Amino acid sequence: MMKNNDFEIYGAVLAKYHGRDKVVTVPEGVAVIDQSAFYGCYEMEEVILPKGVVRLERSAFAECQNLKKVLLPQGLDTIGDTVFENCQKLVDIELPLSLQYIGRMAFAKCLSLRKIKIPKNVTRLSYGTFMADSSLEQVELPLYMSSIGECAFYFCKNLQEIEVPDSVDGIHPDTFYGCNGLKRGYIPKIILDYYRREEQIIFTTLYLCNPKRYVGWEVAMYDKFVQEFKMELCEHILEVKSLEAMKGILGKQILSQKEMDQWIDKARRSGDVEFTEKLLQAKKEYFEEETDMWDV
């Protein structure tokens, strides 16, 4: 049972929590969770914040390595720098519509975080917001986001899908570094020469999934890359199992039937029966069956 003297409160600011409960309910009347107020509370698994909390200060819940669930109230407008950094068991968290700002590395190293939806009033993501969130698979960004900071998704290696709005003005070379699992989505305004080969392949894979979404100069740039590095692209497409991207490269008519057979054989040898079947079906769609002259 929680005791009131577990909380060090000054006015409307919760300065420090001294308890060791697994489930913590913050008292009514608190408006600000101060810097490092719950830092390193290893026993805490769930925290419930009351209505009226408007701001979480720097590292408020950082290093709470057993924290699994956080209930954030409507009215919260600020999540400061490193607030949930290294909360390794935090699985998912619902951000309130009132939220307007997310600080640097706010969710960095949340190793169990699987998905997150950014509210519409958050117009930018700061440096390293989701850095090294290795379980993160899906992120929903608001329609009118203006910028995504350096390293925002750095080494989110299981991120599979991202839709970056056209309002975002440029992507830093480290923003999606190490996101080798990306296989669906859209990232506009990329100039491939500014990026490492790994990111060039990731961005081109997304392009191949739906080239009609891109403007003329982007199409020319990506098509040139596809021509030059088709084998590296196919290798990556096979790794992430992106049937859409494979169909995209087949649609460019730059893969021979022999080359396609090689990728099908590689998929078969990997033991992935389902994806092999999908590739065989794609082959039927894009290549005419060879006819033996003695069968005519």
N, C-alpha and C positions, 0 to 999 in steps of 0.2 A: 504493500500500500504506500502511495506517494505521500510525503510530508511536505507542508508548505515551506518549511525551512530548507528543503532541497533546492529552492529557487532563490537566487540573489537578484532582487528586482529593485530598481530605482525609478520611481515614477512609472512611466510606461515602457521602460527598457529592461528586458531580461538580460542581465549581465553575465550570469553564470548558473549552470545547473550542477548540483553537487550529488545528486542521487545516483542510484544504480538499478533503476527499474527497467524492465524490458519494454513496457508500453508507457510512454510519457505523454500526459495531457498538459499543455501549457495553460496556465491560469488566464481567465478573462481579464481584460484590461491591459494586456501587453500589446504594444504596437510595434516594437522593434526587438528582434533577436540580435543581440550585440555580437561584436566580433569574437569568434571562438567560444561562444557561450556553451556549446555542446561538444567542443572539439575533443575527439578521442574518447567519447563515451562508448566503450566497446560492448557493454551489456545491452544497450538500447537497440531494440528491433523495430519499434514503431513509434512515431511521434505525431501528435494531433495538435495543430495550431488553431486557436480560436479566431472567430471573426474579429476584425480590428487590427490584426497583424498586417502591416503594410510593407515592412522591409526586413530582409535577412542580410545582415552585415557579413563582411569578409570571414570566410572559414567557419561560419556559424555551426555547421554540422560536419565539417571536414574530419576525416579519419575515423568516422563512426562505422567501423568495418563490418558490423553485424546489422546495420540499419537496412531493413527490407522495404519499409512502407512509410510514406510521409503524406499526411493530409494537409494540403495547402488551401487556405481560405480565399474566397472571392474578396477582392479588395487589396490583395497583395500586389504591389507594383514593381518591387525591386528584389532581384536575387543577385547579391554582390559577388565579388571575385571569390573563387575557390570554395563556395558555400558547401557543396556536396563532394568536394574532391576526395577521391579514394574511399568512397562509400561502396565497397566492393560487392555487397549483396543487394543493393538497390535494384529491383527488377524493372519497375516502370513507375512513372510519376505523372500525375495529371496537373498540368500547369494551368492556373486560372486565367480566364479571359481578361482579367484586369491587369495582368502582368505587362510591363512595358520595357523592362531592362533585364538582361542576363549578363553577368560579368565574366571576366576572363577566367577560363578553366573552371567554370562553375560546376560542371559535371565531369571533369576529367578523371580518368581511371575508375569510372563506375563500371566495373568489369561485367556486371550482370544485367545492365540496362539494355532492354531489347528494342524498345520503340519509344518515340516521343513526338508530340505534336506541339509546335511552337505557336502561341497565340498571335492573333492578327496585329496587335499593337506593338509587338516586338519587331522593330524595323531592321535590326542588325544583330549579328552574332559576333561576339568578341573573340580575341585570341584564345585558341585551344579549348573552346567551350565543351566539346565532347572528345577531347584528345584521349586516345588509347582506350576508348570504350569498345572492347573487343567483341562483345556480344550484340552490339547495336546493329539491327538489320534494316530498320525503316525509320525515316524521319519525314515529318510533314511540315513544310515551311509555309509561311503566310504568303499571300499573293503579291503584296507590295513591299517585300523586304528589299532594303537598299544595298546591304553589304554583308558578306560572310568573311570573317576574319581569318588571318593566317593560322594554320594548324587547327582550324575549327573541328575538322573531322580526321585529324592526323592519326593514322594507323587504326582506323575503325575497319578492321580487316574483314568483318562479316557484313558490312553495310551492303545491301543488295539493291536498294532502290532509292533514288533521290530525284526530286523535281525542283530545280532551281528556277525561280521566276525570272522573266526577262528584265525586271527592274533592278536586278543585282548588277552592279557595275564592276565587272571583272572578278577573277578568281586568282588568289595568290598561288604560286607554284607548290606551296606546302599545305594548302587547304585540304586536299583530298589525297595527300601522299600516303601510300600504303593501303588505300581502299581497293584492294585487288579483287574483292568479291562483287563489286558493282557490275550489274548486268541489265538493269532497267532504269529508265528515267531520262533526264534532259538537263544538260548544263550548257547554257548559251554563252556566246561571246568569247569562246576559247581561241587563242592563237597558239597553235601547237608548238611552234618554235620556242616558246617561252618555258616549256615544260620538259621534264625528264622523260625518257622513253616509256617508263612504267605508266606515267599519267597519260602520255599520248595514246597508248594502247587502250587504257580505260575509257578515255573520252571518245575515241573512235569506235569502241564497242557500243557505247550508248548511241552514237550517231547511226551506226548500222541498224540499230533496232527500229529507228523511225526517222529516216533521212528527210522526209517531207516537212519536218518541223524546222528545218534549218534554211537559212537564206543562201543566196547564190555563192558568195565568196566562201562561206563555210563549207558548202558542198564541194567546191573545187579543191579546197585545202584538204578536207578529209579524204576525198577520192584519190588524191595524189598519194596520201599516206597509205591508203589501202593497197594501191598498186605496188608501192615500194616494200611494204612490210606485211603482205598478206599471210605469210606462213606464221609469223609471230602472233598475228591477230588470231588466226585459227587456233593456235596453241592455247591462247588465253580464253577464247570462246569455249573451247573444249573443257578447260579447267572450271569455268564458272557455269557451264551448262546453259548457255544462252542460245536457245533455238532461234529467237528473233534475230540476233546478230548473225548467226550462221545463214539464215535466209537472206539477210541483208547483203552479205558478201556474195552469196550465190546469185542474187539479183544483179550484181555488178558484172556478171559473166566473165570473171577473171579466174575462176577455179575450173580446172579440167575435171572430167569425170574420174580420171585416175587419181588425182589429188583428193577428190571427195571420198573416194573409196579408202584412201589411206587414213583419213580422219575417222571414217566410220569404223575401220578396223582397230584404230587406237581406242575409240570409245568402247568397242566390244571387249578388247583386252583389259580395259580398266574394270570390267565387271558391271558396268552400268547398263543393264538391259533396257531400261525404259528410255534413256536418252539415245541409245543406239537405235532403237525402233523409230524415234522421232527423226533422227538423221536419215535413216533409210527412206522414210516417208518424204522428207525434204528432197532427197535425191530424185525420187520419182517425179516430184513437181517440177524440177528444174532441168532434168536431163531426159532426153528421149531414150527409150529402151533400145539397146543395140540389137539389131536383127541379123541373125546368121543368114548368109546368102542362100544356103541350102534349104532354109525354111520358106523361101519365097515361092 
